Amino acid sequence: FGRPGPRGPPGPAGPPGPAPAYGSGMFRFGQSIFSHFFCVFSSSQLHLVALNTPLRGDMRGIRGADFQCYQQAQSMGLTATYRAFLSSHLQDLATIVRKADSNDMPVVNLRGDVLFSSWTSIFSGNGGTFNPSTPIYSFDGRNIMTDTKLVWHGSSTVGIRMTTNYCEAWRTADMAVTGQAALLQTGRLLGQHTRSCSNHYIVLCIENTYMGPTSSQ
């Protein structure tokens, strides 16, 4: 065995370290979140999640809003179907979730914190009262309750479409046209605030097809 040779050149730099943790209003929604919250997504719950960015009233109709919910859920690896939490000319908000799931499953945020005891309970006539200290998260993990923006819904307090206040079926951002919205910080998901469709407000998405555990037979 001879002497060791001269030291070679340094190798390439290693991969970057982990990204800094989110602030108190956010949680990490990456690969680790699915292992950590696996039980949340395996249980009988309906998740209420916000789109990553606020939208004006011109969402390309309810189908355009539904597609954004679908697309952002898919990008996070969520396999259930999500639809926009909006009334339109095609639907009343209260009817989005199928009847089989509307009474028995709690409505929860991405972490599994309960927002409502059931989908039906949102439309009991009290404006969708919930505890505003419970976070509602966007698909990218931000707590939207820290934002003072309103949330579009286009509905009455019992989830019926308001045809004069849903931004022409979510197809216009005209300043003179209005949509019905709610201020989440008041603890009412169906609060009755009429606002110009030119505003950028939060759009929520509701899981409307619960994907239960599958078994091979």
N, C-alpha and C positions, 0 to 999 in steps of 0.2 A: 504493500500500500504506500503510494507516494504522498507527497504533501498535497493539501487541497489547493486547487487552482484559484486564480483571482476571482473576486466576486463579480458576477455578471451585472448587466444593467438592470435598473429597477423595472418591475413589471407594471402593467397598466393599472390605473387607479381602480379600486373596488367600486361596487355600486354605492349610490348615496345612502345615507342613513335614513331612518324613518322620518316622515314629515312631522313637524311639530304638532302637538295635540291641539284640537279645536278649543276655542274658548268655552265658557260655561254655557253658552247658548247653543252649542253644537255637539254632535257626537259623531264619531267616525263611522261612516257607512261604506265599508270596503269588504274585502274577503273576510276579515276577522269578525265583522258584525254578524255574519250568517252563522258562524260557529257559536258565537256568544249568545245570540238571540234565536238559536234554532228552535227552541221550544215555543217561542212566540209565533213563529211562522208555521208551526206544526199544529197549533191549537185552533179551535173553532172561534175565530175572531174576524171581524171586518176592519181592515186598516183604512184610516183616513189620512191622506198624505197631500201635501201641496206641490204644485208644479214649482220648478226651480226658479222661475222668474215671473213677476207679475205681468198681466196682460191687459190690453185695452179691450173694448167691447167687440172689436173686429177679430174674432177667433176663427174665421172661416166656418161659422155655424157650429152647431153642437157636435157634428162629426169631426170638425177640426180640433175642438177642445178634447173630445174623447181620444183622438189619435195622439195628442200630446201626452195625455195620461198614460196611454198604452205604451208609447215609445219610451217615456222616462222610466216607467216601471220595468220594462224589458231591459233597459240599459243597466239597471241595478240588479238584474237577475231574479226579479220577482215574476213568478209564473202565473199568478192569478190575473184576471182581467180587471182593469181599473177604468172607471168612467168619470167624466167630469161631474162635479157636484153642482149641477145647473138645471134649472127648468128651461124648456125651449118650446117651440111650436110642435115638436114631436113628442114631448114627454113632460109630465109633472115630476118635480124632483123626488117626491115621496115614493114614486114607483120604480126608481132605478134598480134597487136591490130586489131580487126575486122574493116572493112571499115566504118561501121555505126557509130563507135565511134572515128575514126581517125582524122576527120576534125573539129569537133565542140566542143570537150571537151578539156579544158586546162590540161596540165600535171603539177601536183603540188607535193610538198613535203607533209609529214605527217601532217603538220600544216595548209595546204591549201595555202601556198605561191606559186605563179605561177612561174614555171621554164620555160615552153614553152607554146605558145598560143594554140598549138595542137600537137598531135602525129606526124602528117604529117610534121609539120614545122621543126622537128628535122632533117629530111632527105632532106632538100632543097639543100644540096651541100656545105654548109658553115661549115660542121663539127659539127653540133649541138651546135651552139653558144648560151650560156646563161650567166646570170649574176653570176659570181662566189661568190658574196657576199650573194647570197641566199642559205641557208643551204640545204643540202640533208641529210636526217636522215636514220639511220639504224632502223630495227624493234624494237630494244631495246632502241631507243631514242638518240643515239649518233650522233652528227654532223660530218659526215665523211669528210667534207670540211676542217677540221682542221688537217687531216692526209695527208701526202705527197705521199701516195701510189697511184698507178694508178688504173684504172678500166678496167677490161677485156670487150671486145665487139666483137672482131673477124670480124669486118666489115669495109667496105669502108665508105667514108664520106656521102654516100647516103643510107647506111644501107644494102648493098649487101654483102653476105658472101665472105670472103677471104679464100679460101680453103687451101692455103699454110700457113695461119697465124691464125688458130683457134685451136691450140694444138690437132691436129688429132681428130677434133670433140669433144674437151673437154674431152679427155680420157687419156692424158699423161701429166706427169710433167717432162719429159725428158729435161735436160738442153740444148740439141742440137736442140730441136723443139721450134718453136716460135708461139706466139699469138699476135694479134693486141690489143692495149690498148690505153687509153687516160689519160692524167694528168688533173684532174678536175680543179685544180687551174688556168689553162690557160683559163677556160671558154669555153672549147670545149668538149662536151660529146662524140664526135666521133673523137677526136684527133688521129693522125696516128703515134703511137709509137710501134715499133716491139720489143717484149721482150721475153726472155726465159720463157717457160712454168713452169720452176721450181720456179718462183717467186710467192709469195702470194699477190694477188691483190684483190681489191674490186669487188664484183659482185652485180649488181643492179637487181631489180625486178620491173616489170611494171604491174600494174593492167590491165588486158586485158578483163575482163568481168564486165562492170559497172553494179552494182546492183541498179537499180532505185527504187524509192519509190513504194511499192506495195499497192494495194487497194483491199478491199474485195468486191466482187460483187456477 
